[in-house]
């Protein structure tokens, strides 16, 4: 397995997303931020929304989470 493959594990993506969201909560910005917003933060919120634990964290941080879009649930 290469370094790239190792870093694409679901647990690694979840942890990266969690860290990004928490960084934005604490500082309001990260090193990916630009003048037009932050694509990394957008990705992180979407990634966390795919996992029950991530949705719980987003709710705790005040994000509006709609559980009806959860996989396997009617939309």
TIVO-2410 file (N, C-alpha, C; in nm, 3 decimals):
# residues 75
REC num residu      c1      c2      c3 atome chaine
REC   1      X   0.084  -0.118   0.000     N      A
REC   1      X   0.000   0.000   0.000    CA      A
REC   1      X   0.089   0.124   0.000     C      A
REC   2      X   0.053   0.221  -0.082     N      A
REC   2      X   0.132   0.344  -0.088    CA      A
REC   2      X   0.084   0.443   0.018     C      A
REC   3      X   0.160   0.546   0.037     N      A
REC   3      X   0.122   0.650   0.132    CA      A
REC   3      X  -0.010   0.716   0.095     C      A
REC   4      X  -0.033   0.732  -0.034     N      A
REC   4      X  -0.158   0.792  -0.080    CA      A
REC   4      X  -0.276   0.702  -0.045     C      A
REC   5      X  -0.263   0.573  -0.070     N      A
REC   5      X  -0.371   0.480  -0.038    CA      A
REC   5      X  -0.398   0.476   0.112     C      A
REC   6      X  -0.294   0.481   0.190     N      A
REC   6      X  -0.310   0.476   0.334    CA      A
REC   6      X  -0.386   0.598   0.386     C      A
REC   7      X  -0.365   0.714   0.324     N      A
REC   7      X  -0.429   0.835   0.372    CA      A
REC   7      X  -0.573   0.847   0.326     C      A
REC   8      X  -0.620   0.754   0.244     N      A
REC   8      X  -0.756   0.759   0.193    CA      A
REC   8      X  -0.846   0.658   0.265     C      A
REC   9      X  -0.806   0.618   0.382     N      A
REC   9      X  -0.891   0.528   0.460    CA      A
REC   9      X  -1.007   0.608   0.518     C      A
REC  10      X  -1.125   0.545   0.530     N      A
REC  10      X  -1.242   0.618   0.584    CA      A
REC  10      X  -1.216   0.684   0.719     C      A
REC  11      X  -1.145   0.617   0.806     N      A
REC  11      X  -1.115   0.675   0.937    CA      A
REC  11      X  -1.028   0.799   0.927     C      A
REC  12      X  -0.935   0.798   0.832     N      A
REC  12      X  -0.848   0.914   0.811    CA      A
REC  12      X  -0.928   1.032   0.755     C      A
REC  13      X  -1.019   1.004   0.661     N      A
REC  13      X  -1.102   1.111   0.605    CA      A
REC  13      X  -1.190   1.171   0.713     C      A
REC  14      X  -1.248   1.085   0.798     N      A
REC  14      X  -1.334   1.133   0.906    CA      A
REC  14      X  -1.254   1.222   1.001     C      A
REC  15      X  -1.136   1.177   1.039     N      A
REC  15      X  -1.052   1.254   1.132    CA      A
REC  15      X  -1.010   1.387   1.071     C      A
REC  16      X  -0.976   1.388   0.943     N      A
REC  16      X  -0.939   1.511   0.875    CA      A
REC  16      X  -1.058   1.608   0.870     C      A
REC  17      X  -1.175   1.554   0.840     N      A
REC  17      X  -1.296   1.637   0.836    CA      A
REC  17      X  -1.327   1.694   0.974     C      A
REC  18      X  -1.316   1.611   1.075     N      A
REC  18      X  -1.342   1.655   1.213    CA      A
REC  18      X  -1.245   1.767   1.252     C      A
REC  19      X  -1.118   1.748   1.222     N      A
REC  19      X  -1.017   1.849   1.256    CA      A
REC  19      X  -1.043   1.980   1.182     C      A
REC  20      X  -1.083   1.971   1.055     N      A
REC  20      X  -1.110   2.092   0.977    CA      A
REC  20      X  -1.227   2.170   1.036     C      A
REC  21      X  -1.336   2.099   1.068     N      A
REC  21      X  -1.453   2.166   1.125    CA      A
REC  21      X  -1.419   2.229   1.260     C      A
REC  22      X  -1.344   2.157   1.341     N      A
REC  22      X  -1.306   2.212   1.472    CA      A
REC  22      X  -1.213   2.332   1.457     C      A
REC  23      X  -1.123   2.329   1.360     N      A
REC  23      X  -1.033   2.443   1.335    CA      A
REC  23      X  -1.115   2.566   1.297     C      A
REC  24      X  -1.214   2.549   1.214     N      A
REC  24      X  -1.299   2.662   1.175    CA      A
REC  24      X  -1.381   2.713   1.292     C      A
REC  25      X  -1.422   2.622   1.379     N      A
REC  25      X  -1.498   2.664   1.497    CA      A
REC  25      X  -1.410   2.749   1.587     C      A
REC  26      X  -1.286   2.708   1.607     N      A
REC  26      X  -1.197   2.778   1.699    CA      A
REC  26      X  -1.143   2.909   1.641     C      A
REC  27      X  -1.098   2.905   1.516     N      A
REC  27      X  -1.031   3.021   1.457    CA      A
REC  27      X  -1.110   3.087   1.344     C      A
REC  28      X  -1.214   3.020   1.296     N      A
REC  28      X  -1.293   3.075   1.186    CA      A
REC  28      X  -1.226   3.065   1.051     C      A
REC  29      X  -1.110   3.000   1.047     N      A
REC  29      X  -1.035   2.991   0.922    CA      A
REC  29      X  -0.937   2.873   0.930     C      A
REC  30      X  -0.879   2.840   0.815     N      A
REC  30      X  -0.773   2.739   0.811    CA      A
REC  30      X  -0.680   2.775   0.696     C      A
REC  31      X  -0.575   2.699   0.676     N      A
REC  31      X  -0.479   2.735   0.572    CA      A
REC  31      X  -0.532   2.712   0.432     C      A
REC  32      X  -0.650   2.646   0.419     N      A
REC  32      X  -0.713   2.628   0.288    CA      A
REC  32      X  -0.804   2.745   0.251     C      A
REC  33      X  -0.837   2.828   0.347     N      A
REC  33      X  -0.933   2.936   0.324    CA      A
REC  33      X  -0.880   3.036   0.223     C      A
REC  34      X  -0.971   3.083   0.140     N      A
REC  34      X  -0.937   3.186   0.042    CA      A
REC  34      X  -1.042   3.295   0.047     C      A
REC  35      X  -1.029   3.391  -0.040     N      A
REC  35      X  -1.122   3.502  -0.043    CA      A
REC  35      X  -1.265   3.462  -0.073     C      A
REC  36      X  -1.285   3.352  -0.145     N      A
REC  36      X  -1.419   3.309  -0.184    CA      A
REC  36      X  -1.476   3.200  -0.096     C      A
REC  37      X  -1.419   3.179   0.021     N      A
REC  37      X  -1.468   3.074   0.109    CA      A
REC  37      X  -1.366   2.964   0.124     C      A
REC  38      X  -1.412   2.851   0.176     N      A
REC  38      X  -1.320   2.740   0.202    CA      A
REC  38      X  -1.381   2.609   0.153     C      A
REC  39      X  -1.328   2.561   0.044     N      A
REC  39      X  -1.373   2.434  -0.011    CA      A
REC  39      X  -1.343   2.318   0.083     C      A
REC  40      X  -1.236   2.327   0.158     N      A
REC  40      X  -1.201   2.221   0.253    CA      A
REC  40      X  -1.306   2.212   0.364     C      A
REC  41      X  -1.354   2.326   0.412     N      A
REC  41      X  -1.456   2.326   0.516    CA      A
REC  41      X  -1.586   2.269   0.461     C      A
REC  42      X  -1.622   2.306   0.339     N      A
REC  42      X  -1.742   2.252   0.275    CA      A
REC  42      X  -1.732   2.101   0.264     C      A
REC  43      X  -1.617   2.051   0.218     N      A
REC  43      X  -1.596   1.907   0.208    CA      A
REC  43      X  -1.608   1.842   0.346     C      A
REC  44      X  -1.549   1.904   0.447     N      A
REC  44      X  -1.547   1.847   0.581    CA      A
REC  44      X  -1.688   1.832   0.637     C      A
REC  45      X  -1.771   1.932   0.619     N      A
REC  45      X  -1.909   1.924   0.668    CA      A
REC  45      X  -1.984   1.814   0.594     C      A
REC  46      X  -1.965   1.805   0.463     N      A
REC  46      X  -2.030   1.700   0.385    CA      A
REC  46      X  -1.982   1.561   0.429     C      A
REC  47      X  -1.852   1.548   0.450     N      A
REC  47      X  -1.795   1.418   0.493    CA      A
REC  47      X  -1.850   1.378   0.629     C      A
REC  48      X  -1.854   1.469   0.724     N      A
REC  48      X  -1.907   1.436   0.856    CA      A
REC  48      X  -2.055   1.401   0.849     C      A
REC  49      X  -2.127   1.463   0.758     N      A
REC  49      X  -2.269   1.436   0.742    CA      A
REC  49      X  -2.298   1.294   0.695     C      A
REC  50      X  -2.198   1.224   0.646     N      A
REC  50      X  -2.214   1.086   0.599    CA      A
REC  50      X  -2.205   0.983   0.711     C      A
REC  51      X  -2.169   1.026   0.831     N      A
REC  51      X  -2.144   0.934   0.942    CA      A
REC  51      X  -2.228   0.972   1.063     C      A
REC  52      X  -2.286   0.875   1.132     N      A
REC  52      X  -2.366   0.907   1.252    CA      A
REC  52      X  -2.288   0.989   1.355     C      A
REC  53      X  -2.165   0.953   1.381     N      A
REC  53      X  -2.083   1.027   1.476    CA      A
REC  53      X  -2.052   1.168   1.427     C      A
REC  54      X  -2.034   1.182   1.297     N      A
REC  54      X  -2.009   1.312   1.238    CA      A
REC  54      X  -2.132   1.401   1.247     C      A
REC  55      X  -2.249   1.343   1.222     N      A
REC  55      X  -2.373   1.421   1.233    CA      A
REC  55      X  -2.393   1.466   1.377     C      A
REC  56      X  -2.360   1.380   1.472     N      A
REC  56      X  -2.373   1.418   1.613    CA      A
REC  56      X  -2.280   1.535   1.645     C      A
REC  57      X  -2.157   1.531   1.594     N      A
REC  57      X  -2.063   1.641   1.617    CA      A
REC  57      X  -2.114   1.770   1.553     C      A
REC  58      X  -2.163   1.761   1.431     N      A
REC  58      X  -2.215   1.879   1.364    CA      A
REC  58      X  -2.332   1.939   1.441     C      A
REC  59      X  -2.422   1.855   1.490     N      A
REC  59      X  -2.534   1.904   1.572    CA      A
REC  59      X  -2.482   1.975   1.696     C      A
REC  60      X  -2.384   1.914   1.762     N      A
REC  60      X  -2.325   1.971   1.883    CA      A
REC  60      X  -2.264   2.109   1.855     C      A
REC  61      X  -2.211   2.127   1.735     N      A
REC  61      X  -2.149   2.253   1.698    CA      A
REC  61      X  -2.249   2.353   1.643     C      A
REC  62      X  -2.377   2.315   1.635     N      A
REC  62      X  -2.480   2.408   1.593    CA      A
REC  62      X  -2.517   2.403   1.446     C      A
REC  63      X  -2.469   2.304   1.372     N      A
REC  63      X  -2.506   2.291   1.232    CA      A
REC  63      X  -2.646   2.232   1.224     C      A
REC  64      X  -2.731   2.283   1.133     N      A
REC  64      X  -2.863   2.223   1.114    CA      A
REC  64      X  -2.849   2.092   1.038     C      A
REC  65      X  -2.881   1.982   1.102     N      A
REC  65      X  -2.866   1.850   1.041    CA      A
REC  65      X  -3.004   1.789   1.021     C      A
REC  66      X  -3.030   1.746   0.897     N      A
REC  66      X  -3.156   1.682   0.863    CA      A
REC  66      X  -3.130   1.532   0.849     C      A
REC  67      X  -3.172   1.455   0.948     N      A
REC  67      X  -3.148   1.310   0.945    CA      A
REC  67      X  -3.232   1.238   0.841     C      A
REC  68      X  -3.328   1.303   0.779     N      A
REC  68      X  -3.408   1.236   0.677    CA      A
REC  68      X  -3.328   1.209   0.551     C      A
REC  69      X  -3.212   1.274   0.535     N      A
REC  69      X  -3.128   1.249   0.420    CA      A
REC  69      X  -3.024   1.142   0.448     C      A
REC  70      X  -3.029   1.083   0.567     N      A
REC  70      X  -2.936   0.978   0.602    CA      A
REC  70      X  -2.952   0.861   0.507     C      A
REC  71      X  -2.842   0.797   0.472     N      A
REC  71      X  -2.845   0.685   0.380    CA      A
REC  71      X  -2.945   0.581   0.425     C      A
REC  72      X  -3.027   0.535   0.330     N      A
REC  72      X  -3.126   0.433   0.362    CA      A
REC  72      X  -3.257   0.490   0.410     C      A
REC  73      X  -3.264   0.619   0.431     N      A
REC  73      X  -3.385   0.684   0.476    CA      A
REC  73      X  -3.454   0.750   0.356     C      A
REC  74      X  -3.588   0.761   0.359     N      A
REC  74      X  -3.656   0.832   0.250    CA      A
REC  74      X  -3.615   0.979   0.247     C      A
REC  75      X  -3.608   1.035   0.131     N      A
REC  75      X  -3.568   1.175   0.117    CA      A
REC  75      X  -3.685   1.264   0.098     C      A
***
